[in-house]
Amino acid sequence: MSRFVVVLNDEEQYSLWPADRGLPDGWRVEGFEGGKDECLAHIESVWTDMLPRSLRSAMTGE
């Protein structure tokens, strides 16, 4: 079974990435690792606001 890690970028957008590959620029490991379905379920549970961080900040005036 392939292993994946959940990754996060500066805009607080989530994705999954093969655990055995180097991360692309601008992404960091979020801390969850597992199979594809497990990672997707984790992302669904934690990524509750799909708006990029910069847009959320602009909308609230921060």
Secondary structure as UniProt FT lines:
FT   STRAND          4..9
FT   TURN            10..11
FT   STRAND          14..18
FT   TURN            19..20
FT   TURN            25..26
FT   STRAND          27..34
FT   HELIX           36..46
FT   HELIX           53..60
//
